[in-house]
Amino acid sequence: MQSSLIGLHFSINVDRGEIAKSGELEMATIAAPPADRKASERKFYSRMALFLVFLVLLGFGPSFYLRGLVPSYPRPNPTLPPAVILHGSVFTLWMVSIVAQTQLISVLKYCFLMRLGQLT
């Protein structure tokens, strides 16, 4: 595929990701080796899972997790129906599963991750 941009001719090879300008070949380089990129991705996802747990605790702490310790003033309904307790418990188990999965990937324990996936 060729296109013209203000008098310059570019040739783009989509299969190999190359851009040639007037016969020259210019390619982007990646600064970090692949192992470093994978490690940084693992750190990112495990930290994001922990951050999500923090947000859940911050948002639902007064009304669900700490309902016996926090005064009932900020809660519009101090009593929780059994369906809400079941919903919160299932969501809590799901959050624990997300954190466990990201931590297992982070420490490269794939066999434990496969077992956890079979259990759920």
Backbone as XML, in Angstrom:
<?xml version="1.0"?>
<chain id="A" units="angstrom">
  <residue number="1" name="MET">
    <atom name="N" x="0.846" y="-1.165" z="0.000"/>
    <atom name="CA" x="0.000" y="0.000" z="0.000"/>
    <atom name="C" x="0.895" y="1.232" z="0.000"/>
  </residue>
  <residue number="2" name="GLN">
    <atom name="N" x="0.641" y="2.150" z="-0.924"/>
    <atom name="CA" x="1.429" y="3.373" z="-1.006"/>
    <atom name="C" x="0.507" y="4.571" z="-0.885"/>
  </residue>
  <residue number="3" name="SER">
    <atom name="N" x="1.007" y="5.612" z="-0.233"/>
    <atom name="CA" x="0.228" y="6.846" z="-0.137"/>
    <atom name="C" x="1.172" y="8.024" z="-0.242"/>
  </residue>
  <residue number="4" name="SER">
    <atom name="N" x="0.612" y="9.154" z="-0.572"/>
    <atom name="CA" x="1.412" y="10.366" z="-0.728"/>
    <atom name="C" x="0.973" y="11.374" z="0.315"/>
  </residue>
  <residue number="5" name="LEU">
    <atom name="N" x="1.927" y="11.950" z="1.013"/>
    <atom name="CA" x="1.635" y="12.933" z="2.039"/>
    <atom name="C" x="2.522" y="14.140" z="1.793"/>
  </residue>
  <residue number="6" name="ILE">
    <atom name="N" x="1.985" y="15.190" z="1.221"/>
    <atom name="CA" x="2.671" y="16.445" z="0.923"/>
    <atom name="C" x="3.967" y="16.168" z="0.154"/>
  </residue>
  <residue number="7" name="GLY">
    <atom name="N" x="3.849" y="15.455" z="-0.911"/>
    <atom name="CA" x="4.996" y="15.243" z="-1.778"/>
    <atom name="C" x="5.916" y="14.107" z="-1.361"/>
  </residue>
  <residue number="8" name="LEU">
    <atom name="N" x="5.773" y="13.546" z="-0.164"/>
    <atom name="CA" x="6.601" y="12.422" z="0.263"/>
    <atom name="C" x="5.844" y="11.133" z="0.000"/>
  </residue>
  <residue number="9" name="HIS">
    <atom name="N" x="6.553" y="10.129" z="-0.433"/>
    <atom name="CA" x="5.934" y="8.852" z="-0.720"/>
    <atom name="C" x="6.305" y="7.865" z="0.372"/>
  </residue>
  <residue number="10" name="PHE">
    <atom name="N" x="5.280" y="7.231" z="0.928"/>
    <atom name="CA" x="5.472" y="6.229" z="1.970"/>
    <atom name="C" x="4.993" y="4.888" z="1.449"/>
  </residue>
  <residue number="11" name="SER">
    <atom name="N" x="5.689" y="3.851" z="1.806"/>
    <atom name="CA" x="5.282" y="2.496" z="1.486"/>
    <atom name="C" x="5.156" y="1.739" z="2.796"/>
  </residue>
  <residue number="12" name="ILE">
    <atom name="N" x="3.980" y="1.176" z="3.069"/>
    <atom name="CA" x="3.738" y="0.483" z="4.327"/>
    <atom name="C" x="3.544" y="-0.988" z="4.031"/>
  </residue>
  <residue number="13" name="ASN">
    <atom name="N" x="4.357" y="-1.820" z="4.665"/>
    <atom name="CA" x="4.200" y="-3.257" z="4.575"/>
    <atom name="C" x="3.452" y="-3.695" z="5.824"/>
  </residue>
  <residue number="14" name="VAL">
    <atom name="N" x="2.162" y="-3.999" z="5.685"/>
    <atom name="CA" x="1.318" y="-4.305" z="6.824"/>
    <atom name="C" x="1.716" y="-5.622" z="7.471"/>
  </residue>
  <residue number="15" name="ASP">
    <atom name="N" x="2.166" y="-6.582" z="6.698"/>
    <atom name="CA" x="2.510" y="-7.893" z="7.241"/>
    <atom name="C" x="3.684" y="-7.821" z="8.213"/>
  </residue>
  <residue number="16" name="ARG">
    <atom name="N" x="4.673" y="-7.001" z="7.903"/>
    <atom name="CA" x="5.867" y="-6.952" z="8.740"/>
    <atom name="C" x="5.928" y="-5.693" z="9.596"/>
  </residue>
  <residue number="17" name="GLY">
    <atom name="N" x="4.993" y="-4.802" z="9.493"/>
    <atom name="CA" x="4.967" y="-3.601" z="10.305"/>
    <atom name="C" x="6.065" y="-2.617" z="9.948"/>
  </residue>
  <residue number="18" name="GLU">
    <atom name="N" x="6.444" y="-2.551" z="8.681"/>
    <atom name="CA" x="7.540" y="-1.682" z="8.264"/>
    <atom name="C" x="6.994" y="-0.479" z="7.495"/>
  </residue>
  <residue number="19" name="ILE">
    <atom name="N" x="7.672" y="0.641" z="7.642"/>
    <atom name="CA" x="7.331" y="1.852" z="6.898"/>
    <atom name="C" x="8.583" y="2.297" z="6.160"/>
  </residue>
  <residue number="20" name="ALA">
    <atom name="N" x="8.482" y="2.413" z="4.855"/>
    <atom name="CA" x="9.619" y="2.856" z="4.061"/>
    <atom name="C" x="9.312" y="4.246" z="3.513"/>
  </residue>
  <residue number="21" name="LYS">
    <atom name="N" x="10.278" y="5.157" z="3.630"/>
    <atom name="CA" x="10.107" y="6.524" z="3.132"/>
    <atom name="C" x="11.184" y="6.769" z="2.099"/>
  </residue>
  <residue number="22" name="SER">
    <atom name="N" x="10.773" y="6.887" z="0.871"/>
    <atom name="CA" x="11.691" y="7.145" z="-0.238"/>
    <atom name="C" x="12.835" y="6.145" z="-0.256"/>
  </residue>
  <residue number="23" name="GLY">
    <atom name="N" x="12.531" y="4.881" z="-0.089"/>
    <atom name="CA" x="13.548" y="3.843" z="-0.166"/>
    <atom name="C" x="14.226" y="3.538" z="1.156"/>
  </residue>
  <residue number="24" name="GLU">
    <atom name="N" x="14.038" y="4.341" z="2.187"/>
    <atom name="CA" x="14.646" y="4.070" z="3.486"/>
    <atom name="C" x="13.707" y="3.202" z="4.315"/>
  </residue>
  <residue number="25" name="LEU">
    <atom name="N" x="14.286" y="2.473" z="5.246"/>
    <atom name="CA" x="13.494" y="1.629" z="6.125"/>
    <atom name="C" x="13.636" y="2.151" z="7.541"/>
  </residue>
  <residue number="26" name="GLU">
    <atom name="N" x="12.530" y="2.610" z="8.133"/>
    <atom name="CA" x="12.542" y="3.122" z="9.494"/>
    <atom name="C" x="11.669" y="2.208" z="10.338"/>
  </residue>
  <residue number="27" name="MET">
    <atom name="N" x="12.219" y="1.689" z="11.419"/>
    <atom name="CA" x="11.458" y="0.792" z="12.279"/>
    <atom name="C" x="11.549" y="1.268" z="13.715"/>
  </residue>
  <residue number="28" name="ALA">
    <atom name="N" x="10.483" y="1.063" z="14.453"/>
    <atom name="CA" x="10.478" y="1.406" z="15.874"/>
    <atom name="C" x="11.204" y="0.312" z="16.651"/>
  </residue>
  <residue number="29" name="THR">
    <atom name="N" x="11.834" y="0.708" z="17.732"/>
    <atom name="CA" x="12.511" y="-0.266" z="18.583"/>
    <atom name="C" x="11.830" y="-0.290" z="19.945"/>
  </residue>
  <residue number="30" name="ILE">
    <atom name="N" x="11.904" y="-1.421" z="20.601"/>
    <atom name="CA" x="11.331" y="-1.580" z="21.938"/>
    <atom name="C" x="12.463" y="-1.428" z="22.936"/>
  </residue>
  <residue number="31" name="ALA">
    <atom name="N" x="12.265" y="-0.572" z="23.934"/>
    <atom name="CA" x="13.335" y="-0.254" z="24.870"/>
    <atom name="C" x="13.593" y="-1.374" z="25.867"/>
  </residue>
  <residue number="32" name="ALA">
    <atom name="N" x="12.559" y="-2.055" z="26.312"/>
    <atom name="CA" x="12.719" y="-3.081" z="27.344"/>
    <atom name="C" x="12.703" y="-4.471" z="26.705"/>
  </residue>
  <residue number="33" name="PRO">
    <atom name="N" x="13.505" y="-5.386" z="27.231"/>
    <atom name="CA" x="13.447" y="-6.763" z="26.728"/>
    <atom name="C" x="12.108" y="-7.410" z="27.094"/>
  </residue>
  <residue number="34" name="PRO">
    <atom name="N" x="11.724" y="-8.469" z="26.379"/>
    <atom name="CA" x="10.416" y="-9.098" z="26.625"/>
    <atom name="C" x="10.233" y="-9.591" z="28.057"/>
  </residue>
  <residue number="35" name="ALA">
    <atom name="N" x="11.275" y="-10.080" z="28.695"/>
    <atom name="CA" x="11.142" y="-10.572" z="30.071"/>
    <atom name="C" x="10.771" y="-9.443" z="31.023"/>
  </residue>
  <residue number="36" name="ASP">
    <atom name="N" x="11.363" y="-8.258" z="30.826"/>
    <atom name="CA" x="11.038" y="-7.118" z="31.676"/>
    <atom name="C" x="9.606" y="-6.652" z="31.448"/>
  </residue>
  <residue number="37" name="ARG">
    <atom name="N" x="9.157" y="-6.696" z="30.206"/>
    <atom name="CA" x="7.782" y="-6.285" z="29.921"/>
    <atom name="C" x="6.780" y="-7.230" z="30.569"/>
  </residue>
  <residue number="38" name="LYS">
    <atom name="N" x="7.056" y="-8.531" z="30.521"/>
    <atom name="CA" x="6.145" y="-9.490" z="31.151"/>
    <atom name="C" x="6.109" y="-9.301" z="32.661"/>
  </residue>
  <residue number="39" name="ALA">
    <atom name="N" x="7.270" y="-9.051" z="33.263"/>
    <atom name="CA" x="7.316" y="-8.835" z="34.708"/>
    <atom name="C" x="6.547" y="-7.574" z="35.086"/>
  </residue>
  <residue number="40" name="SER">
    <atom name="N" x="6.686" y="-6.524" z="34.290"/>
    <atom name="CA" x="5.961" y="-5.295" z="34.605"/>
    <atom name="C" x="4.455" y="-5.480" z="34.408"/>
  </residue>
  <residue number="41" name="GLU">
    <atom name="N" x="4.049" y="-6.287" z="33.425"/>
    <atom name="CA" x="2.624" y="-6.571" z="33.247"/>
    <atom name="C" x="2.077" y="-7.349" z="34.437"/>
  </residue>
  <residue number="42" name="ARG">
    <atom name="N" x="2.844" y="-8.320" z="34.922"/>
    <atom name="CA" x="2.400" y="-9.098" z="36.083"/>
    <atom name="C" x="2.239" y="-8.205" z="37.300"/>
  </residue>
  <residue number="43" name="LYS">
    <atom name="N" x="3.190" y="-7.304" z="37.496"/>
    <atom name="CA" x="3.082" y="-6.369" z="38.620"/>
    <atom name="C" x="1.860" y="-5.478" z="38.460"/>
  </residue>
  <residue number="44" name="PHE">
    <atom name="N" x="1.627" y="-5.003" z="37.242"/>
    <atom name="CA" x="0.488" y="-4.116" z="36.995"/>
    <atom name="C" x="-0.828" y="-4.802" z="37.345"/>
  </residue>
  <residue number="45" name="TYR">
    <atom name="N" x="-1.035" y="-6.019" z="36.834"/>
    <atom name="CA" x="-2.307" y="-6.689" z="37.062"/>
    <atom name="C" x="-2.490" y="-7.095" z="38.513"/>
  </residue>
  <residue number="46" name="SER">
    <atom name="N" x="-1.434" y="-7.524" z="39.176"/>
    <atom name="CA" x="-1.596" y="-7.879" z="40.587"/>
    <atom name="C" x="-1.862" y="-6.637" z="41.428"/>
  </residue>
  <residue number="47" name="ARG">
    <atom name="N" x="-1.228" y="-5.533" z="41.107"/>
    <atom name="CA" x="-1.499" y="-4.293" z="41.845"/>
    <atom name="C" x="-2.898" y="-3.765" z="41.553"/>
  </residue>
  <residue number="48" name="MET">
    <atom name="N" x="-3.370" y="-3.901" z="40.321"/>
    <atom name="CA" x="-4.724" y="-3.457" z="39.997"/>
    <atom name="C" x="-5.763" y="-4.304" z="40.734"/>
  </residue>
  <residue number="49" name="ALA">
    <atom name="N" x="-5.527" y="-5.597" z="40.867"/>
    <atom name="CA" x="-6.461" y="-6.449" z="41.610"/>
    <atom name="C" x="-6.509" y="-6.025" z="43.075"/>
  </residue>
  <residue number="50" name="LEU">
    <atom name="N" x="-5.359" y="-5.731" z="43.653"/>
    <atom name="CA" x="-5.336" y="-5.272" z="45.043"/>
    <atom name="C" x="-5.989" y="-3.900" z="45.181"/>
  </residue>
  <residue number="51" name="PHE">
    <atom name="N" x="-5.812" y="-3.045" z="44.183"/>
    <atom name="CA" x="-6.458" y="-1.740" z="44.208"/>
    <atom name="C" x="-7.976" y="-1.886" z="44.134"/>
  </residue>
  <residue number="52" name="LEU">
    <atom name="N" x="-8.462" y="-2.830" z="43.325"/>
    <atom name="CA" x="-9.900" y="-3.072" z="43.259"/>
    <atom name="C" x="-10.447" y="-3.561" z="44.592"/>
  </residue>
  <residue number="53" name="VAL">
    <atom name="N" x="-9.690" y="-4.417" z="45.278"/>
    <atom name="CA" x="-10.099" y="-4.861" z="46.609"/>
    <atom name="C" x="-10.169" y="-3.669" z="47.552"/>
  </residue>
  <residue number="54" name="PHE">
    <atom name="N" x="-9.196" y="-2.789" z="47.469"/>
    <atom name="CA" x="-9.208" y="-1.578" z="48.296"/>
    <atom name="C" x="-10.459" y="-0.742" z="48.008"/>
  </residue>
  <residue number="55" name="LEU">
    <atom name="N" x="-10.791" y="-0.560" z="46.737"/>
    <atom name="CA" x="-11.984" y="0.218" z="46.384"/>
    <atom name="C" x="-13.267" y="-0.440" z="46.890"/>
  </residue>
  <residue number="56" name="VAL">
    <atom name="N" x="-13.339" y="-1.765" z="46.803"/>
    <atom name="CA" x="-14.518" y="-2.480" z="47.294"/>
    <atom name="C" x="-14.633" y="-2.314" z="48.800"/>
  </residue>
  <residue number="57" name="LEU">
    <atom name="N" x="-13.521" y="-2.453" z="49.510"/>
    <atom name="CA" x="-13.552" y="-2.272" z="50.965"/>
    <atom name="C" x="-13.913" y="-0.844" z="51.339"/>
  </residue>
  <residue number="58" name="LEU">
    <atom name="N" x="-13.419" y="0.102" z="50.594"/>
    <atom name="CA" x="-13.732" y="1.501" z="50.866"/>
    <atom name="C" x="-15.217" y="1.797" z="50.613"/>
  </residue>
  <residue number="59" name="GLY">
    <atom name="N" x="-15.754" y="1.262" z="49.540"/>
    <atom name="CA" x="-17.143" y="1.544" z="49.195"/>
    <atom name="C" x="-18.150" y="0.743" z="49.994"/>
  </residue>
  <residue number="60" name="PHE">
    <atom name="N" x="-17.868" y="-0.544" z="50.197"/>
    <atom name="CA" x="-18.837" y="-1.408" z="50.865"/>
    <atom name="C" x="-18.480" y="-1.701" z="52.314"/>
  </residue>
  <residue number="61" name="GLY">
    <atom name="N" x="-17.378" y="-1.183" z="52.784"/>
    <atom name="CA" x="-16.965" y="-1.431" z="54.168"/>
    <atom name="C" x="-17.994" y="-1.009" z="55.200"/>
  </residue>
  <residue number="62" name="PRO">
    <atom name="N" x="-18.462" y="0.231" z="55.167"/>
    <atom name="CA" x="-19.405" y="0.660" z="56.201"/>
    <atom name="C" x="-20.739" y="-0.085" z="56.164"/>
  </residue>
  <residue number="63" name="SER">
    <atom name="N" x="-21.209" y="-0.443" z="54.979"/>
    <atom name="CA" x="-22.541" y="-1.045" z="54.892"/>
    <atom name="C" x="-22.538" y="-2.568" z="54.888"/>
  </residue>
  <residue number="64" name="PHE">
    <atom name="N" x="-21.413" y="-3.194" z="54.561"/>
    <atom name="CA" x="-21.420" y="-4.661" z="54.473"/>
    <atom name="C" x="-20.357" y="-5.291" z="55.370"/>
  </residue>
  <residue number="65" name="TYR">
    <atom name="N" x="-19.095" y="-4.955" z="55.148"/>
    <atom name="CA" x="-18.013" y="-5.630" z="55.859"/>
    <atom name="C" x="-17.885" y="-5.183" z="57.312"/>
  </residue>
  <residue number="66" name="LEU">
    <atom name="N" x="-18.124" y="-3.938" z="57.581"/>
    <atom name="CA" x="-17.953" y="-3.389" z="58.934"/>
    <atom name="C" x="-19.287" y="-2.964" z="59.538"/>
  </residue>
  <residue number="67" name="ARG">
    <atom name="N" x="-20.368" y="-3.593" z="59.156"/>
    <atom name="CA" x="-21.680" y="-3.109" z="59.587"/>
    <atom name="C" x="-21.902" y="-3.226" z="61.093"/>
  </residue>
  <residue number="68" name="GLY">
    <atom name="N" x="-21.193" y="-4.074" z="61.788"/>
    <atom name="CA" x="-21.329" y="-4.166" z="63.237"/>
    <atom name="C" x="-20.438" y="-3.181" z="63.967"/>
  </residue>
  <residue number="69" name="LEU">
    <atom name="N" x="-19.419" y="-2.657" z="63.288"/>
    <atom name="CA" x="-18.462" y="-1.749" z="63.916"/>
    <atom name="C" x="-18.736" y="-0.282" z="63.637"/>
  </residue>
  <residue number="70" name="VAL">
    <atom name="N" x="-19.426" y="-0.002" z="62.556"/>
    <atom name="CA" x="-19.667" y="1.376" z="62.126"/>
    <atom name="C" x="-21.090" y="1.752" z="62.532"/>
  </residue>
  <residue number="71" name="PRO">
    <atom name="N" x="-21.311" y="2.981" z="63.003"/>
    <atom name="CA" x="-22.688" y="3.370" z="63.340"/>
    <atom name="C" x="-23.598" y="3.303" z="62.109"/>
  </residue>
  <residue number="72" name="SER">
    <atom name="N" x="-24.872" y="3.109" z="62.360"/>
    <atom name="CA" x="-25.811" y="2.899" z="61.260"/>
    <atom name="C" x="-26.227" y="4.190" z="60.570"/>
  </residue>
  <residue number="73" name="TYR">
    <atom name="N" x="-25.700" y="5.319" z="60.975"/>
    <atom name="CA" x="-26.112" y="6.595" z="60.381"/>
    <atom name="C" x="-25.849" y="6.673" z="58.878"/>
  </residue>
  <residue number="74" name="PRO">
    <atom name="N" x="-24.634" y="6.335" z="58.375"/>
    <atom name="CA" x="-24.438" y="6.511" z="56.927"/>
    <atom name="C" x="-25.216" y="5.507" z="56.079"/>
  </residue>
  <residue number="75" name="ARG">
    <atom name="N" x="-25.737" y="4.466" z="56.682"/>
    <atom name="CA" x="-26.458" y="3.449" z="55.917"/>
    <atom name="C" x="-27.942" y="3.759" z="55.885"/>
  </residue>
  <residue number="76" name="PRO">
    <atom name="N" x="-28.549" y="3.763" z="54.707"/>
    <atom name="CA" x="-29.991" y="4.027" z="54.653"/>
    <atom name="C" x="-30.810" y="2.869" z="55.212"/>
  </residue>
  <residue number="77" name="ASN">
    <atom name="N" x="-30.315" y="1.636" z="55.084"/>
    <atom name="CA" x="-31.034" y="0.467" z="55.589"/>
    <atom name="C" x="-30.076" y="-0.344" z="56.447"/>
  </residue>
  <residue number="78" name="PRO">
    <atom name="N" x="-30.152" y="-0.222" z="57.779"/>
    <atom name="CA" x="-29.181" y="-0.908" z="58.622"/>
    <atom name="C" x="-29.326" y="-2.426" z="58.623"/>
  </residue>
  <residue number="79" name="THR">
    <atom name="N" x="-30.477" y="-2.953" z="58.232"/>
    <atom name="CA" x="-30.633" y="-4.403" z="58.170"/>
    <atom name="C" x="-30.473" y="-4.850" z="56.722"/>
  </residue>
  <residue number="80" name="LEU">
    <atom name="N" x="-29.756" y="-5.928" z="56.541"/>
    <atom name="CA" x="-29.532" y="-6.448" z="55.187"/>
    <atom name="C" x="-30.345" y="-7.713" z="54.984"/>
  </residue>
  <residue number="81" name="PRO">
    <atom name="N" x="-31.105" y="-7.803" z="53.893"/>
    <atom name="CA" x="-31.840" y="-9.037" z="53.601"/>
    <atom name="C" x="-30.863" y="-10.171" z="53.260"/>
  </residue>
  <residue number="82" name="PRO">
    <atom name="N" x="-31.297" y="-11.406" z="53.439"/>
    <atom name="CA" x="-30.410" y="-12.545" z="53.144"/>
    <atom name="C" x="-29.903" y="-12.563" z="51.701"/>
  </residue>
  <residue number="83" name="ALA">
    <atom name="N" x="-30.706" y="-12.100" z="50.757"/>
    <atom name="CA" x="-30.269" y="-12.086" z="49.353"/>
    <atom name="C" x="-29.083" y="-11.139" z="49.165"/>
  </residue>
  <residue number="84" name="VAL">
    <atom name="N" x="-29.073" y="-10.014" z="49.865"/>
    <atom name="CA" x="-27.963" y="-9.059" z="49.763"/>
    <atom name="C" x="-26.712" y="-9.638" z="50.423"/>
  </residue>
  <residue number="85" name="ILE">
    <atom name="N" x="-26.902" y="-10.334" z="51.529"/>
    <atom name="CA" x="-25.751" y="-10.967" z="52.195"/>
    <atom name="C" x="-25.157" y="-12.057" z="51.304"/>
  </residue>
  <residue number="86" name="LEU">
    <atom name="N" x="-26.021" y="-12.843" z="50.659"/>
    <atom name="CA" x="-25.531" y="-13.866" z="49.731"/>
    <atom name="C" x="-24.805" y="-13.221" z="48.551"/>
  </residue>
  <residue number="87" name="HIS">
    <atom name="N" x="-25.374" y="-12.166" z="48.002"/>
    <atom name="CA" x="-24.752" y="-11.458" z="46.881"/>
    <atom name="C" x="-23.381" y="-10.904" z="47.286"/>
  </residue>
  <residue number="88" name="GLY">
    <atom name="N" x="-23.296" y="-10.280" z="48.438"/>
    <atom name="CA" x="-22.021" y="-9.739" z="48.920"/>
    <atom name="C" x="-21.002" y="-10.825" z="49.198"/>
  </residue>
  <residue number="89" name="SER">
    <atom name="N" x="-21.452" y="-11.957" z="49.702"/>
    <atom name="CA" x="-20.526" y="-13.066" z="49.982"/>
    <atom name="C" x="-19.975" y="-13.664" z="48.692"/>
  </residue>
  <residue number="90" name="VAL">
    <atom name="N" x="-20.835" y="-13.839" z="47.694"/>
    <atom name="CA" x="-20.372" y="-14.370" z="46.404"/>
    <atom name="C" x="-19.408" y="-13.389" z="45.745"/>
  </residue>
  <residue number="91" name="PHE">
    <atom name="N" x="-19.713" y="-12.109" z="45.803"/>
    <atom name="CA" x="-18.818" y="-11.110" z="45.227"/>
    <atom name="C" x="-17.479" y="-11.087" z="45.958"/>
  </residue>
  <residue number="92" name="THR">
    <atom name="N" x="-17.507" y="-11.249" z="47.280"/>
    <atom name="CA" x="-16.265" y="-11.291" z="48.052"/>
    <atom name="C" x="-15.415" y="-12.491" z="47.637"/>
  </residue>
  <residue number="93" name="LEU">
    <atom name="N" x="-16.050" y="-13.647" z="47.462"/>
    <atom name="CA" x="-15.306" y="-14.825" z="46.997"/>
    <atom name="C" x="-14.739" y="-14.602" z="45.598"/>
  </residue>
  <residue number="94" name="TRP">
    <atom name="N" x="-15.473" y="-13.907" z="44.748"/>
    <atom name="CA" x="-14.987" y="-13.607" z="43.405"/>
    <atom name="C" x="-13.769" y="-12.695" z="43.468"/>
  </residue>
  <residue number="95" name="MET">
    <atom name="N" x="-13.811" y="-11.693" z="44.341"/>
    <atom name="CA" x="-12.663" y="-10.787" z="44.496"/>
    <atom name="C" x="-11.446" y="-11.536" z="45.044"/>
  </residue>
  <residue number="96" name="VAL">
    <atom name="N" x="-11.665" y="-12.443" z="45.979"/>
    <atom name="CA" x="-10.564" y="-13.262" z="46.502"/>
    <atom name="C" x="-9.985" y="-14.109" z="45.370"/>
  </residue>
  <residue number="97" name="SER">
    <atom name="N" x="-10.845" y="-14.644" z="44.511"/>
    <atom name="CA" x="-10.382" y="-15.441" z="43.374"/>
    <atom name="C" x="-9.555" y="-14.604" z="42.402"/>
  </residue>
  <residue number="98" name="ILE">
    <atom name="N" x="-9.979" y="-13.375" z="42.130"/>
    <atom name="CA" x="-9.225" y="-12.498" z="41.223"/>
    <atom name="C" x="-7.843" y="-12.193" z="41.797"/>
  </residue>
  <residue number="99" name="VAL">
    <atom name="N" x="-7.782" y="-11.881" z="43.079"/>
    <atom name="CA" x="-6.486" y="-11.585" z="43.703"/>
    <atom name="C" x="-5.607" y="-12.835" z="43.693"/>
  </residue>
  <residue number="100" name="ALA">
    <atom name="N" x="-6.188" y="-13.983" z="44.004"/>
    <atom name="CA" x="-5.408" y="-15.226" z="44.003"/>
    <atom name="C" x="-4.862" y="-15.529" z="42.610"/>
  </residue>
  <residue number="101" name="GLN">
    <atom name="N" x="-5.674" y="-15.346" z="41.587"/>
    <atom name="CA" x="-5.216" y="-15.623" z="40.226"/>
    <atom name="C" x="-4.091" y="-14.689" z="39.811"/>
  </residue>
  <residue number="102" name="THR">
    <atom name="N" x="-4.225" y="-13.409" z="40.081"/>
    <atom name="CA" x="-3.172" y="-12.481" z="39.676"/>
    <atom name="C" x="-1.887" y="-12.718" z="40.463"/>
  </residue>
  <residue number="103" name="GLN">
    <atom name="N" x="-2.022" y="-13.088" z="41.734"/>
    <atom name="CA" x="-0.819" y="-13.366" z="42.514"/>
    <atom name="C" x="-0.137" y="-14.651" z="42.049"/>
  </residue>
  <residue number="104" name="LEU">
    <atom name="N" x="-0.923" y="-15.661" z="41.698"/>
    <atom name="CA" x="-0.334" y="-16.906" z="41.195"/>
    <atom name="C" x="0.381" y="-16.689" z="39.869"/>
  </residue>
  <residue number="105" name="ILE">
    <atom name="N" x="-0.179" y="-15.894" z="38.995"/>
    <atom name="CA" x="0.499" y="-15.573" z="37.736"/>
    <atom name="C" x="1.751" y="-14.760" z="38.016"/>
  </residue>
  <residue number="106" name="SER">
    <atom name="N" x="1.675" y="-13.861" z="38.982"/>
    <atom name="CA" x="2.814" y="-13.001" z="39.300"/>
    <atom name="C" x="4.018" y="-13.806" z="39.784"/>
  </residue>
  <residue number="107" name="VAL">
    <atom name="N" x="3.766" y="-14.877" z="40.527"/>
    <atom name="CA" x="4.880" y="-15.699" z="41.027"/>
    <atom name="C" x="5.096" y="-16.954" z="40.182"/>
  </residue>
  <residue number="108" name="LEU">
    <atom name="N" x="4.449" y="-16.988" z="39.000"/>
    <atom name="CA" x="4.647" y="-18.049" z="38.007"/>
    <atom name="C" x="4.254" y="-19.436" z="38.516"/>
  </residue>
  <residue number="109" name="LYS">
    <atom name="N" x="3.177" y="-19.532" z="39.260"/>
    <atom name="CA" x="2.656" y="-20.812" z="39.745"/>
    <atom name="C" x="1.468" y="-21.222" z="38.879"/>
  </residue>
  <residue number="110" name="TYR">
    <atom name="N" x="1.766" y="-21.640" z="37.659"/>
    <atom name="CA" x="0.713" y="-21.946" z="36.701"/>
    <atom name="C" x="-0.078" y="-23.194" z="37.071"/>
  </residue>
  <residue number="111" name="CYS">
    <atom name="N" x="0.573" y="-24.198" z="37.683"/>
    <atom name="CA" x="-0.154" y="-25.433" z="38.011"/>
    <atom name="C" x="-1.226" y="-25.163" z="39.076"/>
  </residue>
  <residue number="112" name="PHE">
    <atom name="N" x="-0.923" y="-24.311" z="40.057"/>
    <atom name="CA" x="-1.924" y="-23.963" z="41.062"/>
    <atom name="C" x="-3.056" y="-23.144" z="40.437"/>
  </residue>
  <residue number="113" name="LEU">
    <atom name="N" x="-2.700" y="-22.301" z="39.487"/>
    <atom name="CA" x="-3.704" y="-21.499" z="38.802"/>
    <atom name="C" x="-4.660" y="-22.388" z="38.003"/>
  </residue>
  <residue number="114" name="MET">
    <atom name="N" x="-4.128" y="-23.423" z="37.377"/>
    <atom name="CA" x="-4.963" y="-24.351" z="36.617"/>
    <atom name="C" x="-5.921" y="-25.096" z="37.560"/>
  </residue>
  <residue number="115" name="ARG">
    <atom name="N" x="-5.413" y="-25.488" z="38.725"/>
    <atom name="CA" x="-6.296" y="-26.168" z="39.698"/>
    <atom name="C" x="-7.386" y="-25.229" z="40.186"/>
  </residue>
  <residue number="116" name="LEU">
    <atom name="N" x="-7.029" y="-23.991" z="40.450"/>
    <atom name="CA" x="-8.022" y="-23.003" z="40.891"/>
    <atom name="C" x="-9.074" y="-22.780" z="39.808"/>
  </residue>
  <residue number="117" name="GLY">
    <atom name="N" x="-8.652" y="-22.746" z="38.558"/>
    <atom name="CA" x="-9.591" y="-22.592" z="37.471"/>
    <atom name="C" x="-10.523" y="-23.781" z="37.337"/>
  </residue>
  <residue number="118" name="GLN">
    <atom name="N" x="-10.035" y="-24.978" z="37.620"/>
    <atom name="CA" x="-10.895" y="-26.154" z="37.552"/>
    <atom name="C" x="-11.905" y="-26.178" z="38.697"/>
  </residue>
  <residue number="119" name="LEU">
    <atom name="N" x="-11.532" y="-25.614" z="39.846"/>
    <atom name="CA" x="-12.434" y="-25.570" z="40.981"/>
    <atom name="C" x="-13.573" y="-24.587" z="40.767"/>
  </residue>
  <residue number="120" name="THR">
    <atom name="N" x="-13.298" y="-23.505" z="40.042"/>
    <atom name="CA" x="-14.334" y="-22.489" z="39.869"/>
    <atom name="C" x="-15.120" y="-22.658" z="38.632"/>
  </residue>
</chain>
